[in-house]
Amino acid sequence: MKYSNRFVIYYAAIHYLKEEELTIFNETIKIQFIRTNLQFLKILYKFLDIELFKTKPHVWQDIWVYNHIKYEKLSKKSKLLKQYETEVLIPD
């Protein structure tokens, strides 16, 4: 993977946040010292309903991000996020 798990999740999440929510979310991330993906996800949960990835996807591949958050959030190497990265972030 070229990008970290956090960045891939962040990229998917920004499509669901309004401009003012995104600004506050970015400020919160900058202020807090985030060491783990779980800390990042706790902050994300405050700003975004994760179910939107499943119920109202921005792109159909967002379900992979949802599945990673729900079922693989502790894994360091996620096949789902790698696939999302290659198809959405770095398309051919």
N, C-alpha and C positions, 0 to 999 in steps of 0.2 A: 504494500500500500504506500502510496506517495504521501497521503495526508493522515493525520492522526484520527482516531475514532472521534474525539471531541470535535474536531473541525468538521468532519462529515456530518455529525449530528447537528452542529451549529448551523451549517449550510442549509440543511433541510428545515431546521426550525425557523430560520429568519423569514421564510415565505409565509408563515402563519402569524407573525407578530405585526401589529400596527407600528407605525413609525415611532410614536412616543414610547410604546412598550419596548421596542427594539433599543432605543436610546437608553432607557433605564436598565434593561437587561445587560447591555454592553458595559455600562458604568458599574453595575454590580459585579460583573466578572472581573473588571479591572481592579476594583477595590479589594475584593476577597482573594486570599492566597489559596488557589485551587490546586491540590496535590493529586487528587484521584478523580476518576471518571464519575464515581458515585457522588462526590461533592458537586461536580458540574451538573449532574442530573438533578440533584436536589434544588439547585438554583433554577434550572430549566422548568421543573414542575411548578414553581411559583408563578411563572409567566405564561406557561402553555399547557393546555390540556393535551396530553400525549395521544389521546384517542382520535384527535383530528388527523393524525397520520393514517389511521385506518378508515375513518368514516368519511373524511373530505380531503383526500390526497391532492396535493398540488401537482405532482406527477405520480403515475401509478406505482413507481418504484419506492415511494415513501413507506409502503407497507414493510419493506425490508428494514427501514430505520425503526419503525414501530416494533417489529419482532426482535430486533437487537436489544432495544431498551427493555422490553418486557421479559425476554428469555435469556439473553446472552450478555447482559450488562457488565458482568464481571470478567468476561473474556477479553484478553488483550489483542488477539487476532480474530477478527470477526469476518467470516466469509460473506455475511450479508452486507456489511458495510464496504467490504472490498468490491463486491459486485455493484453496489450503489455508486461507489466512486468511479468505477470504470464506465458505467452506463450514463451517469448523470453529470458528475463533475468533470470527467475527462472523456467526453464522447469521441469516437473515432472520426 
